[in-house]
């Protein structure tokens, strides 16, 4: 059976999936990754990525089955510097590392719409701190090792380094030393073939085509099958990412929403929040999520209203580098606090969709839930209730599946990416909202919107738009 390998470089580990053209998963493997956090600092050792890829790939490959192609995704905005041979000369600054605030402010003053945690400010910080080097995005480290030579970056990962995806060119005002920027190709482009040394290390057959990938958020969108006009995928993992499919870019003067270019020419607008399931791990280390979900069901709504940031600063649905976690009221017990955090993530998700509606984005297509949190039936139902709309949950929610589908498309396994993904994506369940619960969550959602506006984080026109849509589901035009 023909198959394709997708690899996802996540925050906490590497995931590899071997997938047939009809979506059958033929093999899977995982390997853990460690990181280092200290305040706004968040780093990983890029050398550990390759070791984890080798372990995960070997576990995913059950034997000598043919692999038609491979693609790799990574966390958006994670970058490092490498030398002329491709060896790291700096640690990897992760997607939410916040040390480049000064460089971000200078970039915005020069007319670039970037956030402090995006790759461009971090590239400037790295160049100033470690000296000359080639800017390298997280997946580039792996694809270069697979091919055995330096390869171009894909435009999806390069987007947060301020690559102009409409012009397919680097702007002239990035303020980086000569030789820092890599060549760039569109996702789905063939980069080369797996070399003999990489084949021996990973178990992937030598000569397997290596296809340029996309960010983990885009990979999860492919894995959801949400690639038709007006479709949206909500990826809930450590943080929350929303990605949609449109025929034209969604224009956002605030620079909160950005637009990836799809491999086959359309647009994938979206944004990434700092709210997400990471708050549960931080607040309840070692807890049993299923047991906590069951206990939280008694608190709908919770006695507290939360905006549960997993790390300082917010990027979507508003830009507020100084934002901190918010808890209004006092939870009565651990189960009530767990409920407040789950509901707070769902309120953020609703506010993201309300913001997209405010910008004129089409929201009337199917909504899909992916990411690690989609394994929780209770949280899926809660989110559908808060959003007031039906959601689909695929059988497999991993970005690695999206990379397998992109590898299939990039090697001629389908005439369109949307069609290829739909053949490989299997929907596990459909979650309908409960109207009485949707009404129950309207008041705490409005309280949160009011609080975010009062703190000066959420612009008043956006807050007014969200309040005006309280009685609607988020798909209403």
N, C-alpha and C positions, 0 to 999 in steps of 0.2 A: 504494500500500500504506500503510495506517495505521501510524503510528510514534509512539514516545515517546522523549524525550530525557532521559538521566540524566547528571548532573554530579557528579563526586567531587573534592572539595577535599582532596588528599593532603598529606603532609608535604613532598614533593619536587616535586610538580607537580599540575596539574589534568588530569583525564581526562573526556572527553565521549563518550557512546555514543548513537547513534540506533538504536533497536531496534524491529522489527516485533512484532506480537502472538504470532507463533510462534517468537520468539527469533532470527530472522535479523537480523544486525547490518548495517545499511544504511550506516553511516558512523561514523567515529571520529576523534578529535583529541586531542592532548595539548599542554601548554605547561608549561615548567618554573617552579618557585618556588624562591626563595632564602630562607634563614633565617639567624639569627645565634645561635650558642651561645657561652656563656662560663660554665663550671661548671654551676650549677643553672639558669642563665638560658637561656631559649630563646624567641626572639621572631620574628615575621614582620611585614612591612609589609602591612596589610590592603588598601592601595591596589593592591598587585600582584595580589591575588586576582582583582579584576575584569578587569584586563588579560589575565590568563591565561585566565579564563573566556571572554572575547571571542574570543581566538585559538583555543582548543580547540573552541568551538562552531562557529565558521566552518569549521574543518577537518572537523568531523563532519557538516555539512549539505551533501550533494552537489549540491543544487539546490532547486527550489521544491517538494519533496515536503512534504505536509502533516504537521505535528507536532501530535498530539492533546494533549500535555501535557508538562510538565517538572518534575523534582524534583531537589533538591540535597542532598548529604550532606557532612559535614565531620568533622574529627578531634574526638573527644569531649573536652570540657573546655577547648577553645580559645576564649578570650573576650577582649573589649576593651570600651572605653567609647566611646559615640558621643554627639554633641550632639543637640539637638531636630530638626535637619534630617537626621540620620543620618550625619553626617560623623565619622570617627574622631577622638577626642581623646586616644587612647593607642595604643601599639603593641599588637599581638595577642600575648597570652601563650599559648604553645602548650601542648598537652595534657600535656607532661611538665615544664613550667617549675616549679621547686621553691622559688621565693622566698617563698611564702605559708605557710611552716611555722608561724609564730607565729599567724597567723590561723586555720589549720587546728586548732591545739591549742585555741584559744578556742572555736571552733565545736563541737568535740567536748565541751568542758567544759560547753557550754550544752545538750548532749543531742542534737546532730546527728551522724549517722553519715556523716562525710565523710573523705576522704583529703586530704593536703596539696596534691596536684596537681589536685584536682577544681576545678570552676569556682567554687564558693562561696568558698573561701579566697582564690582569686585575685581574685574580685570585690571582696572586702573590701580586699585589698592595693591594687587599682587605685583604689578610692574614696579610700583613705588617701593614695595617692601622687599621683593626678592630680585629685582633687576630684570634684565631682558629675558625673554622666553616666548615660546609660542603658546597662545591661548588654546586650551584644550578642554572641550566639554566632556562630561562624564563618559558617555558611550564611545567617544573617539578613542579613549584609552584601550577599550576592549576591541573595537573593530580594527585598530592598528595592530594589536597583538594577533588577532585572527588572521589578518591578511599578511602580516610580516613586514609591513612598511607603513609609513605615514599615509593617512587617507583624508579626504575632505570631511568637513563637518556637514551635518544635514541642517537645512534651513529652519527646521522646527526647534532644535536646541539652540541655534544661533539667534533666534528671534529676540531673546532677552539680552543678547549682546548688542542689540540695536541693529541687527541685519534687516535691511529693507526688503521684505518679501514681495512687495508689489513691483519693485524695480529689479529684484534679484541682484542686489549689489550692496556692498558696505558703504555707508555714508562717509563723507570726507571729514567729519568733525568729531570723530570718536576720541581723539586725544590719546592715542596709544602709540608706542614706539613702532617704527618700521619693522616689519617681519613678525609682528605679534599675531595678526589675524590669519586664520586658516582659510583655505579655499572652501566654498560652500556649494552643495548640490541639493536638489529637491529630494525629500523622502521618497523611498521606493527606487532610487537609483542604485545600480549595481556598483559596488566599491571595489570588488575583486573576489578572490577565492581563498578559502581556508588553506594556509600553508602547511607544510609537513610538520614543522615544529608545533604549531597550534593544534594540529590534528592529534599528535601524540599526547599533548597535555589535556585536551578536552574530550577526546573520543569522537569529535565531529569529523566525518570523512574529509580527507584532503581533497581540494577541488570544489567543495561546496560553495555556491555563490553567497557572498556577504552583501546584504542589501541595507542601504542607509535607512535608519529608523526615525523615530519621533520621540517627543517627551512622553513621560509616563502618563500624563493626563490625556494626551492624544491617543496613546496606545490603548488606554482603557476605553476611550470613545470608540475606537475601532472594534474592540472586544465586545462592546455593547450593541454594535450594529447601528448606532445612531448617526448615520451619515447621509440621510435624506433631508431635504430642506425642512427647517422648522423642528427637527429632532434635537433632543438634548440628553446628555449623559451627565449624571452627578456622581463623581468619584469620591467616596468617603473612606479615607484611610487615616493616617496620622493627621492630615489636613484635608480640607474640602476643596475640590476642583470641579467647576462646571464647564462643559464643552458642548457647543452646538454646531449645527451645520446650516450654512446660509449660502446664497448665491453671490452675495456681496459682503464686503467687510462691514462689521458693526463699528460705527465711528463713535469714539468716546473722548471728548475734549479733556477729561480728567486723567486719561491714560490708565484707568483701572482695568478696562477690558482690552485685551489684545487679540490679534487675529493671526492664527497660523494658516499657512497655505496648505491645502490638502494635496496629497500626491497626484491626484488627477485633476487639479486646477480649481476646485471650489475653495470655500473658506470655512475655517473652524474657529469661530470666536469663542472667547471664554475668559475666565479669571480664576485665580487661586487665592483662597482665604487662608488665614492662619488659625482659624477655628477648625476643630476636627476631633477624631477619636483619640488623639494623643492625650487629651485632658483626662480621659478615663484611666489610662495607665499611670499618669502622674498622681492622680488623686486616690486611686484604689489599686495600688500595686499588689498583685497576687490574688485579686478577687476573681470569683467565678462569674463571667459575664452573663451566662444564661440565668443563674440564680438571681443576680442583681436585676436583670431585666424583669423577671417574674415579680420581684418585690416592688419594682418601680411602677408597675401597672396600677397600683393602688393610689398613685399620685398623679392624676391627670385632670387639671394641670398641677404642677409642683407648687409648693408653697413659696418657692423662690424662682426668680427669673434670671437666667444667666446668659452672658455673652462669653463663651468658654474658649478664650484664646489659648492655643497650645504653646505659643511663644509670643514675646512682646511685639507689638506693632501689627497693624492690619493692612491688607493689600486689596481685598475684595470682600464685600461690595462697596467699600469706601477706602480711601487712602488716608491712613492715620499712623505714621511711624511711632507716635507716642502712646498709642492705645494700649490698654492693659485689660486683663480679664475683669468682667463685671459680674457681680452677684447681687441682685436686689432682693431683700428679704432674707429670712433665716430658715434654711431647711430644717425640718423637724427630726431627721434621722439620716443615716447613710443612704437608705433607699430613696428618700426624698431628694437628697443631693444628686444621686445617680440620675434620677428622673429629670432634675433641673438641667443637668449637663446634656442628656440626650435631647431634651426639648430645646435647649439653647442652640445646639447644632442645627436642629430642624428649623428654628426661627431664622438662623443665619442663612440657611439654604433658601428659605422663602424670600428673604430680603435680597439675596442675589438674583433670584428670578424676577422680583419686582424691579430691581435696578436695570436688568436687561430689557424688561418691558418699557421702562422709562426711556431707554435709548432707542427704542423702535425695533428691537430684535424680534423675529418671529418665534413664538413659543408654542404654536398649536400642533406640533408634531408629537410623536411618542416621547415619553420621559423614561429613562432607564437608570437604575441604580447599580453601580459597580463599586469596587473597592472592598477592603477587608470587612468594613462594617455591614456590607450587604449580606453577610452570613447570619446576621441577627434578624429573625422573622419579626420580633417585637419592634425593633427600631425601624425596619422597613415599613411596618404598618403605621407607626407613629409619624414617620416622615410623610407618608401619603396623606394622613389625616391633617397634618399642619399645612401641607401644600394644597390640600383640597383637590387632588388630581390623581388619576391612575398612574401607577408606575410598573414597569416591567423589571424583573430580576433575572438575568441570564444564569444559566447553569454554571458557567465558569465566569468569574469576575476579574480574573487577573490581566494586567496589562501584557503579560507574556503571550496571552492568546492573541491580543491585537497585533503583536509583533510577528507572530506566526502567520496571521492573515496578510500583513503587509509584505512579508517575505514571499507568500504565495502570489500576491499581485505583482510584485517586483520581478518575479521569475516567469511571468506569463501564465500564472494560474487562474486568471480571470480578466475579463475585458474592462471591468470597473472595480474600484476598491469597495464601493458600497455593495455590489453584487457578491464579490468574493467574501466580504465579512458576513453578509446575511446567510451565506451557505455554511459558514463555519461557526456561527453563533447559535446556540440553542437557548431558548427562553425557558427558565425553570418554573417561574410562577408570575402571575399578574396580581398586583395588590390594588384593590379599590379603596378609596377613602370612605370613612364613615362620617356622614354629614353632621351628626350630632357632636362628634369629637372635633371636627373642623371649627364649628361655632364655639366650642369650649375653649379652644386655644387662641381665639381672636383677641381677647382682652390682654392676656400676657404678652402676645406679640406686639400689640399697640404700645404697651408699657415699655417694652424694650426699644422700639423705634423712637419713642419720646425721649428715653434716656440717652440713646446714642446721639440724637440731635442736640439735646441739652448740653452734652459734653463737647460739642463742636466737632465731632468726628463725622457724623452723617449729614450731608448738605440738606438744608431745609426743603428744597424742591423734591429731593428723592424721598425724604420722610413723608411729605404730603402725598406723594404718589403712592407710597406703600400703604398709608392710611386709607386712601381712596379705594384701594383694591381689597380691603379687608373682607368684603362679602363675596368676592369672586374667587374662583380657583385660578391658579397661576398660569393656566393655559388660555384664559380668556383674552381675546384680542383687545 
